[in-house]
């Protein structure tokens, strides 16, 4: 039980940091770039936290259920990742739709486009950070 609590606390701290440093700024940038929709940082941060918490919890539940019933760790991680990404996309779209001005021109399709674009750029950012760490580790270990 202590390991599960520690995992959830670690995930929550990671969500807070990831949303503050990467997700909210990318979300604001994509909304402004695609539809001239300027979202305040506070709203973008809260939307990011909400959607990431939903995604992590649904991903964890999917991973636990698949791991429990099929006893395959690789399959469980794959299902958890897939459910988490889909949950992130849907939760982010729904949250953006809620903060959109009702009289404005932002539709559900627009929020889905902003969400998909944001998730794509966040994956790109994560890949670039991982590649940078790999290069640094390679250089340090081969000196």
LOVO-503736 format. One record per residue (C-alpha): x, y, z; residue in three letters. Coordinates in nm, 4 decimals. Last residue first. Layout:
<recs>
rec X X	Y Y	Z Z	aa Ala
...
</recs>
This chain:
<recs>
rec X 3.5068	Y 1.0636	Z -2.1889	aa Unk
rec X 3.2689	Y 0.7944	Z -2.3104	aa Unk
rec X 3.0293	Y 0.7884	Z -2.0118	aa Unk
rec X 2.9794	Y 1.1655	Z -2.0138	aa Unk
rec X 2.9213	Y 1.1878	Z -2.3889	aa Unk
rec X 2.6708	Y 0.9016	Z -2.3933	aa Unk
rec X 2.4891	Y 1.0359	Z -2.0881	aa Unk
rec X 2.4651	Y 1.3820	Z -2.2462	aa Unk
rec X 2.3445	Y 1.2359	Z -2.5766	aa Unk
rec X 2.0813	Y 1.0233	Z -2.4023	aa Unk
rec X 1.9647	Y 1.3194	Z -2.1938	aa Unk
rec X 1.9253	Y 1.5297	Z -2.5091	aa Unk
rec X 1.7350	Y 1.2478	Z -2.6796	aa Unk
rec X 1.4987	Y 1.2223	Z -2.3827	aa Unk
rec X 1.4401	Y 1.5997	Z -2.3872	aa Unk
rec X 1.3760	Y 1.5869	Z -2.7629	aa Unk
rec X 1.1314	Y 1.2975	Z -2.7264	aa Unk
rec X 0.9434	Y 1.4722	Z -2.4463	aa Unk
rec X 0.9183	Y 1.7888	Z -2.6549	aa Unk
rec X 0.7896	Y 1.5930	Z -2.9535	aa Unk
rec X 0.5356	Y 1.4209	Z -2.7306	aa Unk
rec X 0.4314	Y 1.7629	Z -2.5977	aa Unk
rec X 0.4018	Y 1.8915	Z -2.9545	aa Unk
rec X 0.1688	Y 1.6071	Z -3.0460	aa Unk
rec X -0.0382	Y 1.6483	Z -2.7296	aa Unk
rec X -0.0840	Y 2.0200	Z -2.8002	aa Unk
rec X -0.1810	Y 1.9582	Z -3.1623	aa Unk
rec X -0.4321	Y 1.6935	Z -3.0607	aa Unk
rec X -0.5807	Y 1.9212	Z -2.7955	aa Unk
rec X -0.6002	Y 2.2234	Z -3.0274	aa Unk
rec X -0.7709	Y 2.0102	Z -3.2936	aa Unk
rec X -1.0120	Y 1.8669	Z -3.0384	aa Unk
rec X -1.0878	Y 2.2185	Z -2.9162	aa Unk
rec X -1.1568	Y 2.3303	Z -3.2723	aa Unk
rec X -1.3878	Y 2.0359	Z -3.3366	aa Unk
rec X -1.5829	Y 2.1172	Z -3.0201	aa Unk
rec X -1.6302	Y 2.4726	Z -3.1436	aa Unk
rec X -1.4492	Y 2.8010	Z -3.0756	aa Unk
rec X -1.6264	Y 3.0903	Z -3.2531	aa Unk
rec X -1.7157	Y 3.2846	Z -2.9462	aa Unk
rec X -2.0564	Y 3.3489	Z -2.7910	aa Unk
rec X -2.0135	Y 3.0631	Z -2.5450	aa Unk
rec X -1.6590	Y 3.1829	Z -2.4618	aa Unk
rec X -1.4382	Y 2.8783	Z -2.4251	aa Unk
rec X -1.3573	Y 2.7594	Z -2.0731	aa Unk
rec X -1.5877	Y 2.4578	Z -2.0938	aa Unk
rec X -1.4761	Y 2.3642	Z -2.4457	aa Unk
rec X -1.1155	Y 2.3652	Z -2.3299	aa Unk
rec X -1.2029	Y 2.1249	Z -2.0501	aa Unk
rec X -1.3808	Y 1.8909	Z -2.2885	aa Unk
rec X -1.0950	Y 1.8883	Z -2.5368	aa Unk
rec X -0.8376	Y 1.8335	Z -2.2606	aa Unk
rec X -1.0429	Y 1.5499	Z -2.1129	aa Unk
rec X -1.0853	Y 1.3835	Z -2.4539	aa Unk
rec X -0.7181	Y 1.4089	Z -2.5510	aa Unk
rec X -0.5905	Y 1.3094	Z -2.2073	aa Unk
rec X -0.8313	Y 1.0134	Z -2.1910	aa Unk
rec X -0.7120	Y 0.8936	Z -2.5324	aa Unk
rec X -0.3503	Y 0.9264	Z -2.4226	aa Unk
rec X -0.4109	Y 0.7525	Z -2.0894	aa Unk
rec X -0.6078	Y 0.4682	Z -2.2482	aa Unk
rec X -0.3227	Y 0.4035	Z -2.4916	aa Unk
rec X -0.0525	Y 0.4225	Z -2.2236	aa Unk
rec X -0.2410	Y 0.1977	Z -1.9837	aa Unk
rec X -0.3133	Y -0.0507	Z -2.2626	aa Unk
rec X 0.0546	Y -0.0649	Z -2.3594	aa Unk
rec X 0.1679	Y -0.0886	Z -1.9974	aa Unk
rec X -0.0731	Y -0.3774	Z -1.9346	aa Unk
rec X 0.0367	Y -0.5562	Z -2.2522	aa Unk
rec X 0.4001	Y -0.5369	Z -2.1428	aa Unk
rec X 0.3148	Y -0.6509	Z -1.7896	aa Unk
rec X 0.1150	Y -0.9585	Z -1.8961	aa Unk
rec X -0.0937	Y -1.1189	Z -1.6223	aa Unk
rec X -0.4043	Y -1.1114	Z -1.8438	aa Unk
rec X -0.6722	Y -1.0272	Z -1.5834	aa Unk
rec X -0.4714	Y -0.8384	Z -1.3238	aa Unk
rec X -0.2309	Y -0.6674	Z -1.5623	aa Unk
rec X -0.5176	Y -0.5604	Z -1.7869	aa Unk
rec X -0.7080	Y -0.4213	Z -1.4885	aa Unk
rec X -0.4053	Y -0.2499	Z -1.3336	aa Unk
rec X -0.2990	Y -0.0887	Z -1.6614	aa Unk
rec X -0.6503	Y 0.0327	Z -1.7371	aa Unk
rec X -0.6795	Y 0.1783	Z -1.3856	aa Unk
rec X -0.3406	Y 0.3489	Z -1.4165	aa Unk
rec X -0.4265	Y 0.4957	Z -1.7567	aa Unk
rec X -0.7606	Y 0.6192	Z -1.6242	aa Unk
rec X -0.5881	Y 0.7828	Z -1.3265	aa Unk
rec X -0.3098	Y 0.9321	Z -1.5358	aa Unk
rec X -0.5464	Y 1.0708	Z -1.8004	aa Unk
rec X -0.7886	Y 1.2215	Z -1.5475	aa Unk
rec X -0.5008	Y 1.3830	Z -1.3583	aa Unk
rec X -0.3551	Y 1.5116	Z -1.6862	aa Unk
rec X -0.6874	Y 1.6658	Z -1.7933	aa Unk
rec X -0.7359	Y 1.8501	Z -1.4654	aa Unk
rec X -0.3753	Y 1.9678	Z -1.4423	aa Unk
rec X -0.3742	Y 2.0959	Z -1.7996	aa Unk
rec X -0.7073	Y 2.2765	Z -1.7601	aa Unk
rec X -0.5776	Y 2.4383	Z -1.4405	aa Unk
rec X -0.2537	Y 2.5474	Z -1.6092	aa Unk
rec X -0.4324	Y 2.6801	Z -1.9187	aa Unk
rec X -0.6746	Y 2.8764	Z -1.7007	aa Unk
rec X -0.3887	Y 3.0246	Z -1.4961	aa Unk
rec X -0.1810	Y 3.1021	Z -1.8063	aa Unk
rec X -0.4664	Y 3.3023	Z -1.9590	aa Unk
rec X -0.5991	Y 3.1662	Z -2.2872	aa Unk
rec X -0.5622	Y 3.3646	Z -2.6090	aa Unk
rec X -0.7608	Y 3.2207	Z -2.8980	aa Unk
rec X -0.6203	Y 3.3310	Z -3.2321	aa Unk
rec X -0.7393	Y 2.9954	Z -3.3737	aa Unk
rec X -0.4352	Y 2.7835	Z -3.4572	aa Unk
rec X -0.1430	Y 2.9872	Z -3.3250	aa Unk
rec X -0.3173	Y 3.1228	Z -3.0153	aa Unk
rec X -0.4588	Y 2.7854	Z -2.9131	aa Unk
rec X -0.1256	Y 2.6163	Z -2.9924	aa Unk
rec X 0.0778	Y 2.8666	Z -2.7866	aa Unk
rec X -0.1542	Y 2.8559	Z -2.4846	aa Unk
rec X -0.1493	Y 2.4745	Z -2.4851	aa Unk
rec X 0.2302	Y 2.4701	Z -2.5234	aa Unk
rec X 0.2671	Y 2.7071	Z -2.2270	aa Unk
rec X 0.0243	Y 2.5023	Z -2.0127	aa Unk
rec X 0.1789	Y 2.1629	Z -2.0952	aa Unk
rec X 0.5500	Y 2.2338	Z -2.0537	aa Unk
rec X 0.6679	Y 2.3915	Z -1.7276	aa Unk
rec X 0.3523	Y 2.4223	Z -1.5191	aa Unk
rec X 0.1719	Y 2.1129	Z -1.6470	aa Unk
rec X 0.4864	Y 1.8998	Z -1.6207	aa Unk
rec X 0.5554	Y 2.0224	Z -1.2661	aa Unk
rec X 0.2041	Y 1.9654	Z -1.1326	aa Unk
rec X 0.1683	Y 1.6327	Z -1.3153	aa Unk
rec X 0.5037	Y 1.5100	Z -1.1850	aa Unk
rec X 0.3985	Y 1.5955	Z -0.8297	aa Unk
rec X 0.0763	Y 1.3989	Z -0.8851	aa Unk
rec X 0.2638	Y 1.1030	Z -1.0337	aa Unk
rec X 0.5014	Y 1.0937	Z -0.7395	aa Unk
rec X 0.2116	Y 1.1073	Z -0.4938	aa Unk
rec X 0.0388	Y 0.8236	Z -0.6811	aa Unk
rec X 0.3536	Y 0.6104	Z -0.6842	aa Unk
rec X 0.4197	Y 0.6752	Z -0.3165	aa Unk
rec X 0.0648	Y 0.5746	Z -0.2279	aa Unk
rec X 0.0970	Y 0.2576	Z -0.4363	aa Unk
rec X 0.4318	Y 0.1731	Z -0.2733	aa Unk
rec X 0.2893	Y 0.2340	Z 0.0759	aa Unk
rec X 0.0000	Y 0.0000	Z 0.0000	aa Unk
</recs>
